Amino acid sequence: MHEEFEPLTVAGYAREAATTEQGADASSLSYPLLGLFGETGSLLSVVKKKQRDRASYLGYSAAVVEEFGDVLWYLSAVARRGGIGLSAIAANLDHDNGSRTQDDSKLTFEALQPQLISRDGEPTPAFEATLLQLAGEVGALLSDHHAGKLTGDKNLLAGHLVTVLRHLIQASNEAGVTLEAAAIKNLAKIFDRWPKSRIFREPFDLASDPDERLPRSLTIDIFEKSVGGQPYVFQRCNGILLGDRLTDNAVEPDDYRFHDVFHLAYVAVLGWSPVIRSLLKLKRKGEPAVDEAQDGARATLIEEGVTTWIFGQAQRLKFFDGMEQGDLPLDMLKHVREFVAGYEVEDCALWQWEEAILQGYAAFRFLQLHRRGRLTVDLESRRLSIEELPA
């Protein structure tokens, strides 16, 4: 028996979107207005890229849907902070002033686009013209805010928002995109990043042979030691040295020699690491297809690649010192997801990746300071902890 699809209401979307607003003064219009302006520009940028690279820009359709969703989110935020329901704005599209009609909490996105035009993904001249109108109206809205005209004038704000939404719907129709699809995708993205509840998925090797599973608990000593005047990092588990001694492999020292701590964080938080599987000889040989695709050399290179790339981002952000849950750049986490596309770990949410990165870099900063430490991986509690290593 199939569940009936329930159309998404404008009020329902606005209510869900409101739960994901991060930081910034909740009473100020400046933050969401700047976001609305920026995301509208991003939507225009997507079209520009399609015009410039018609043959090679393969992500156009998905990018357009995502940008429509981002514009909608900020439009909802502006309305909310202005004391106006997004559904009231949507119910008033036939009028020039948002005060003329009552709110309609049952109004659906589907009802806003009864004549959606099917498109082949190519931007049309009409679509481009409508986007420019949309950008112009958002600019006028921002200008009136800067001039202080919106203060105490809810009707003026509502009028602007009605016009913005009208242009947004027209642009969606001309692009062959439903705002309902954009809204649903937008909610999926923001809850992937800022979830209502944090529930970790089961380890990927839960059904594997127990002898081929990543350890649920593991203690590793990491320490720096000079050999022939050259500093190396060694790793020891149960009295046995693991892997090769490590250097930074860089012209300028940057302590990347401690980078295995990031792989251990992936084990602790994500339940994943082809690198650590190889190091501990825990490749899933009993599952040949899994061993080939998920534990092989290519998967190991992907993990090393994403780890190196994140390290480059971290260097510019003081190795994420002082950052907490919700602070890592969304674009960075999305790029990580793109790195691992096609591998089992792509099923991990963005917030899980953030948790793994933050825990890994907390341990890394400890090692930078002390040059040695005892790491404990606890896959059951999804924690990587570090303490001083006895001399």
QUIRADA-V800736 format. One record per residue. N is the residue number from 1. RES is the residue in one letter. PHI is phi in radians with two decimals (none if undefined). PSI is psi in degrees with one decimal (none if undefined). D_FIRST is the distance of its C-alpha to the first C-alpha in Angstrom with 2 decimals. Layout:
BEGIN
{{N	RES	PHI	PSI	D_FIRST} {N	RES	PHI	PSI	D_FIRST}}
END
This chain:
BEGIN
{{1	M	none	125.7	0.00} {2	H	-1.60	139.0	3.80} {3	E	-1.31	140.8	6.61} {4	E	-1.26	138.0	9.36} {5	F	-1.29	130.3	12.44} {6	E	-1.83	115.5	15.33} {7	P	-0.97	142.1	18.67} {8	L	-1.36	127.3	21.23} {9	T	-1.49	155.5	24.17} {10	V	-1.12	-41.4	27.70} {11	A	-1.15	-37.3	28.50} {12	G	-1.14	-42.0	25.49} {13	Y	-1.10	-47.2	26.60} {14	A	-1.05	-37.8	30.20} {15	R	-1.15	-44.6	29.37} {16	E	-1.18	-42.3	27.63} {17	A	-1.07	-34.5	30.41} {18	A	-1.11	-26.9	33.04} {19	T	-1.32	-10.7	32.02} {20	T	-1.87	7.0	32.97} {21	E	-1.23	128.7	36.45} {22	Q	-1.96	137.8	38.98} {23	G	0.99	-164.2	42.71} {24	A	1.01	150.5	45.08} {25	D	-1.11	118.5	46.41} {26	A	-1.13	-14.1	43.53} {27	S	-1.70	-7.2	45.96} {28	S	-1.62	137.8	47.23} {29	L	-1.48	-16.9	46.07} {30	S	-1.03	-46.8	47.87} {31	Y	-1.05	-55.1	45.29} {32	P	-1.19	-28.8	42.24} {33	L	-1.17	-42.1	44.58} {34	L	-1.12	-38.2	45.87} {35	G	-1.13	-41.7	42.34} {36	L	-1.09	-42.4	41.38} {37	F	-1.11	-45.5	44.54} {38	G	-1.14	-43.5	43.92} {39	E	-1.25	-31.1	40.32} {40	T	-1.13	-40.5	41.35} {41	G	-1.09	-37.9	44.04} {42	S	-1.14	-37.2	41.56} {43	L	-1.11	-42.9	39.49} {44	L	-1.12	-36.4	42.74} {45	S	-1.12	-37.2	43.58} {46	V	-1.07	-43.2	40.41} {47	V	-1.15	-40.1	41.46} {48	K	-1.07	-42.1	45.00} {49	K	-1.11	-38.5	43.90} {50	K	-1.13	-38.5	42.01} {51	Q	-1.16	-38.7	45.19} {52	R	-1.34	-38.9	47.36} {53	D	-2.17	61.3	45.25} {54	R	-1.01	-38.5	43.27} {55	A	-1.42	-32.8	42.98} {56	S	-1.75	-13.9	42.41} {57	Y	-1.49	85.6	40.26} {58	L	-1.43	-18.2	36.87} {59	G	-1.62	17.8	35.07} {60	Y	-1.01	-53.3	35.74} {61	S	-1.04	-48.0	32.29} {62	A	-1.13	-38.2	30.76} {63	A	-1.16	-39.5	33.97} {64	V	-1.10	-45.9	33.92} {65	V	-1.06	-43.4	30.41} {66	E	-1.12	-42.1	31.48} {67	E	-1.18	-37.0	34.75} {68	F	-1.05	-41.7	33.19} {69	G	-1.12	-39.3	31.06} {70	D	-1.18	-40.6	34.25} {71	V	-1.08	-43.0	36.20} {72	L	-1.07	-40.0	33.54} {73	W	-1.08	-46.1	33.66} {74	Y	-1.24	-32.7	37.43} {75	L	-1.09	-42.4	37.41} {76	S	-1.09	-40.5	35.18} {77	A	-1.16	-40.4	37.61} {78	V	-1.10	-45.4	40.64} {79	A	-1.07	-45.0	39.22} {80	R	-1.07	-46.5	38.34} {81	R	-1.22	-22.3	41.82} {82	G	-1.52	2.4	43.38} {83	G	1.34	24.3	41.81} {84	I	-2.17	132.1	39.67} {85	G	-1.28	138.0	35.91} {86	L	-1.05	-34.2	34.30} {87	S	-1.19	-30.3	32.30} {88	A	-1.21	-38.5	35.70} {89	I	-1.09	-45.4	36.97} {90	A	-1.15	-33.7	34.01} {91	A	-1.30	-10.5	34.47} {92	N	-1.95	20.3	38.10} {93	L	-1.12	-23.0	37.97} {94	D	-1.48	0.4	39.91} {95	H	-2.09	165.4	42.74} {96	D	-1.66	-10.7	45.24} {97	N	-2.28	128.3	45.31} {98	G	-1.17	-4.8	42.48} {99	S	-1.65	0.5	44.04} {100	R	-1.48	-19.1	43.57} {101	T	-2.20	164.1	40.04} {102	Q	-1.45	159.4	37.96} {103	D	-1.16	147.2	35.11} {104	D	-2.17	95.1	31.64} {105	S	-1.23	-14.0	29.12} {106	K	-1.74	0.6	26.17} {107	L	-1.15	128.8	27.35} {108	T	-1.77	159.1	24.86} {109	F	-1.12	-34.5	25.92} {110	E	-1.01	-38.6	24.24} {111	A	-1.21	-20.3	26.70} {112	L	-1.40	-15.1	29.57} {113	Q	-2.30	66.2	29.07} {114	P	-1.26	-17.9	28.46} {115	Q	-2.17	52.3	30.61} {116	L	-1.11	132.2	29.68} {117	I	-1.66	128.6	31.82} {118	S	-1.35	129.8	30.45} {119	R	-2.11	161.6	32.88} {120	D	-1.67	10.5	33.65} {121	G	1.71	-8.0	34.38} {122	E	-1.53	133.2	38.10} {123	P	-1.18	133.8	39.69} {124	T	-1.75	159.8	41.32} {125	P	-0.98	-38.5	44.61} {126	A	-1.13	-41.2	42.87} {127	F	-1.07	-44.8	40.44} {128	E	-1.10	-41.7	43.43} {129	A	-1.12	-39.9	45.38} {130	T	-1.16	-38.4	42.57} {131	L	-1.11	-37.6	42.30} {132	L	-1.16	-37.1	46.05} {133	Q	-1.13	-41.1	45.75} {134	L	-1.06	-46.7	43.07} {135	A	-1.09	-39.8	45.36} {136	G	-1.11	-40.3	48.30} {137	E	-1.22	-39.3	46.60} {138	V	-1.10	-39.8	45.46} {139	G	-1.09	-40.8	49.08} {140	A	-1.15	-38.4	50.41} {141	L	-1.09	-44.7	48.17} {142	L	-1.15	-37.4	49.48} {143	S	-1.14	-42.8	53.01} {144	D	-1.15	-35.9	52.85} {145	H	-1.13	-45.2	51.58} {146	H	-1.08	-33.5	54.43} {147	A	-1.43	-2.8	56.88} {148	G	1.39	10.7	55.67} {149	K	-1.28	-22.3	54.69} {150	L	-1.47	-15.3	51.20} {151	T	-1.10	115.9	52.61} {152	G	1.35	0.9	52.16} {153	D	-2.03	82.2	51.03} {154	K	-1.16	-31.5	47.32} {155	N	-1.14	-39.5	47.55} {156	L	-1.14	-43.3	48.93} {157	L	-1.08	-45.7	46.20} {158	A	-1.07	-39.5	43.51} {159	G	-1.08	-44.0	45.15} {160	H	-1.06	-45.9	45.08} {161	L	-1.16	-35.9	41.43} {162	V	-1.05	-45.4	40.47} {163	T	-1.16	-40.5	42.36} {164	V	-1.08	-47.3	40.86} {165	L	-1.14	-36.4	37.28} {166	R	-1.07	-46.2	38.24} {167	H	-1.16	-35.6	39.59} {168	L	-1.13	-42.4	36.60} {169	I	-1.16	-42.1	34.20} {170	Q	-1.09	-43.5	36.61} {171	A	-1.10	-39.7	36.86} {172	S	-1.09	-43.9	33.07} {173	N	-1.05	-43.9	32.93} {174	E	-1.25	-23.7	35.77} {175	A	-1.55	-8.3	34.25} {176	G	1.27	30.1	30.91} {177	V	-2.02	134.1	29.20} {178	T	-1.55	135.6	26.83} {179	L	-1.13	-26.4	27.96} {180	E	-1.09	-45.5	24.37} {181	A	-1.11	-40.8	23.86} {182	A	-1.11	-40.5	27.26} {183	A	-1.18	-42.9	26.49} {184	I	-1.11	-44.0	23.25} {185	K	-1.14	-36.9	25.20} {186	N	-1.12	-44.0	28.11} {187	L	-1.14	-39.7	26.25} {188	A	-1.07	-40.8	24.82} {189	K	-1.17	-45.9	28.43} {190	I	-1.28	-30.3	30.13} {191	F	-1.36	-24.0	27.83} {192	D	-1.13	-31.0	28.29} {193	R	-1.65	-44.0	31.96} {194	W	-2.18	81.0	32.14} {195	P	-1.28	157.1	29.17} {196	K	-1.23	-37.2	28.49} {197	S	-2.45	147.2	28.58} {198	R	-1.80	97.5	29.94} {199	I	-2.04	116.5	27.84} {200	F	-1.33	142.7	29.02} {201	R	-1.27	160.8	26.81} {202	E	-1.14	152.4	27.70} {203	P	-0.99	145.6	30.70} {204	F	-1.12	-25.4	30.01} {205	D	-1.77	24.3	31.89} {206	L	-1.01	-36.1	30.19} {207	A	-1.67	4.1	29.33} {208	S	-1.37	168.4	32.67} {209	D	-0.98	130.6	35.76} {210	P	-0.91	-31.4	37.35} {211	D	-1.34	-6.4	40.58} {212	E	-2.06	13.7	38.98} {213	R	-1.57	150.9	37.30} {214	L	-1.11	144.7	38.82} {215	P	-1.10	135.5	40.85} {216	R	-1.35	-19.8	39.18} {217	S	-2.53	133.4	42.70} {218	L	-2.70	138.1	45.62} {219	T	-2.13	127.0	49.05} {220	I	-2.29	131.7	51.03} {221	D	-1.63	129.7	54.49} {222	I	-2.08	128.7	55.23} {223	F	-2.61	151.8	58.83} {224	E	-1.69	139.5	61.23} {225	K	-2.57	138.4	64.39} {226	S	-1.53	130.4	67.28} {227	V	-2.24	114.0	68.27} {228	G	1.09	31.3	71.37} {229	G	1.44	-1.4	71.21} {230	Q	-1.88	125.3	67.65} {231	P	-1.32	131.8	64.85} {232	Y	-2.21	156.8	61.84} {233	V	-1.89	131.1	58.68} {234	F	-2.00	154.3	57.93} {235	Q	-2.27	134.2	54.88} {236	R	-2.33	134.0	55.25} {237	C	-2.33	123.9	52.80} {238	N	0.93	38.8	54.18} {239	G	1.41	-0.7	57.60} {240	I	-1.93	130.6	56.52} {241	L	-1.26	135.6	56.72} {242	L	-1.84	133.2	53.54} {243	G	1.11	-165.1	53.69} {244	D	-1.56	157.4	56.54} {245	R	-1.22	145.1	58.61} {246	L	-2.01	144.3	57.44} {247	T	-2.12	-179.2	59.23} {248	D	-1.34	-20.7	58.03} {249	N	0.89	44.5	58.47} {250	A	-2.55	154.9	59.57} {251	V	-1.14	-46.3	62.86} {252	E	-1.78	126.4	62.58} {253	P	-1.00	133.3	61.56} {254	D	-2.45	9.8	58.24} {255	D	1.18	18.7	57.25} {256	Y	-1.11	-12.2	54.41} {257	R	-1.05	-20.2	55.78} {258	F	-1.61	11.0	53.61} {259	H	-1.18	-15.4	50.39} {260	D	-1.09	-16.7	48.81} {261	V	-1.08	-30.0	47.97} {262	F	-1.22	-40.1	45.21} {263	H	-1.11	-37.8	43.68} {264	L	-1.18	-32.0	43.84} {265	A	-1.17	-36.0	42.05} {266	Y	-1.10	-39.2	39.21} {267	V	-1.09	-49.0	39.04} {268	A	-1.12	-43.8	39.13} {269	V	-1.69	-39.8	36.59} {270	L	-1.71	-17.4	34.36} {271	G	1.18	35.4	34.72} {272	W	-2.61	137.8	35.89} {273	S	3.08	96.8	39.23} {274	P	-1.00	-31.5	40.23} {275	V	-1.12	-49.3	43.79} {276	I	-1.20	-34.6	43.88} {277	R	-1.02	-44.3	42.16} {278	S	-1.15	-42.1	44.99} {279	L	-1.10	-39.1	47.60} {280	L	-1.67	3.3	46.52} {281	K	1.00	52.8	45.77} {282	L	-2.12	29.1	42.14} {283	K	-1.15	145.1	40.56} {284	R	-1.44	71.7	37.58} {285	K	-1.15	-24.3	39.46} {286	G	-1.27	-9.6	37.17} {287	E	-2.23	82.4	34.43} {288	P	-0.89	-42.1	36.37} {289	A	-1.15	-40.6	33.80} {290	V	-1.19	-43.0	33.37} {291	D	-1.03	-43.9	37.13} {292	E	-1.16	-47.2	37.82} {293	A	-1.54	-38.5	35.49} {294	Q	-1.74	-25.5	35.21} {295	D	-2.01	3.3	38.51} {296	G	-1.39	-175.2	40.83} {297	A	-1.09	-37.6	43.73} {298	R	-1.14	-42.8	41.75} {299	A	-1.08	-38.9	39.41} {300	T	-1.10	-42.2	42.59} {301	L	-1.12	-38.4	44.19} {302	I	-1.07	-45.4	41.19} {303	E	-1.11	-43.4	41.42} {304	E	-1.11	-38.3	45.18} {305	G	-1.14	-47.0	44.84} {306	V	-1.16	-33.7	42.46} {307	T	-1.17	-41.8	44.65} {308	T	-1.16	-40.9	47.77} {309	W	-1.13	-45.2	46.27} {310	I	-1.06	-38.4	45.17} {311	F	-1.04	-40.4	48.69} {312	G	-1.09	-38.6	50.19} {313	Q	-1.19	-39.8	48.16} {314	A	-1.13	-36.2	49.08} {315	Q	-1.04	-33.7	52.77} {316	R	-1.40	-10.7	52.75} {317	L	-2.12	34.4	51.04} {318	K	0.94	38.5	53.33} {319	F	0.93	37.4	50.85} {320	F	1.09	23.2	48.43} {321	D	-1.09	131.0	50.89} {322	G	1.47	-4.8	49.93} {323	M	-1.49	145.2	46.38} {324	E	-2.18	-176.4	43.51} {325	Q	-0.95	130.4	39.71} {326	G	1.62	-3.0	38.78} {327	D	-1.66	-23.6	42.17} {328	L	-1.19	144.6	41.72} {329	P	-1.04	132.5	41.48} {330	L	-1.06	-42.0	37.96} {331	D	-1.06	-36.9	39.21} {332	M	-1.11	-44.3	40.59} {333	L	-1.16	-36.0	37.31} {334	K	-1.15	-37.2	35.52} {335	H	-1.14	-37.6	38.23} {336	V	-1.06	-44.1	37.66} {337	R	-1.03	-39.6	33.97} {338	E	-1.16	-37.1	35.23} {339	F	-1.00	-43.3	37.70} {340	V	-1.72	11.7	35.16} {341	A	-1.00	133.8	32.51} {342	G	1.67	-8.4	31.33} {343	Y	-1.94	158.3	32.13} {344	E	-0.96	-32.3	29.98} {345	V	-1.24	-10.7	31.53} {346	E	-1.15	-14.8	30.05} {347	D	-1.32	-12.6	26.98} {348	C	-1.31	137.8	29.30} {349	A	-1.21	160.8	29.24} {350	L	-1.07	-35.8	32.37} {351	W	-1.18	-29.0	33.29} {352	Q	-1.21	-40.6	33.37} {353	W	-1.07	-42.4	35.72} {354	E	-1.06	-43.1	37.84} {355	E	-1.07	-44.0	38.08} {356	A	-1.11	-42.5	39.17} {357	I	-1.14	-46.7	41.70} {358	L	-1.11	-42.4	43.18} {359	Q	-1.16	-40.6	43.60} {360	G	-1.10	-40.9	45.11} {361	Y	-1.36	-24.9	47.56} {362	A	-1.13	-42.4	48.57} {363	A	-1.20	-37.7	49.66} {364	F	-1.08	-43.7	51.28} {365	R	-1.12	-35.6	53.38} {366	F	-1.07	-44.6	54.48} {367	L	-1.19	-35.1	55.65} {368	Q	-1.04	-38.7	57.43} {369	L	-1.36	-46.4	59.37} {370	H	-1.73	-17.7	60.09} {371	R	1.18	6.7	59.95} {372	R	-2.89	153.3	58.42} {373	G	-3.06	161.7	55.68} {374	R	-1.88	115.2	53.50} {375	L	-1.66	138.5	49.80} {376	T	-2.15	120.9	47.11} {377	V	-1.67	125.1	43.57} {378	D	-2.23	93.8	41.05} {379	L	-1.21	-24.5	37.59} {380	E	-1.19	-42.0	36.26} {381	S	-1.71	0.5	37.35} {382	R	1.00	49.4	37.05} {383	R	-2.29	139.8	40.72} {384	L	-1.99	118.6	43.69} {385	S	-2.08	159.3	46.92} {386	I	-2.48	144.2	50.53} {387	E	-2.46	170.2	53.83} {388	E	-1.12	140.0	57.47} {389	L	-1.62	123.3	58.49} {390	P	-0.98	144.2	61.57} {391	A	-1.08	none	64.62}}
END
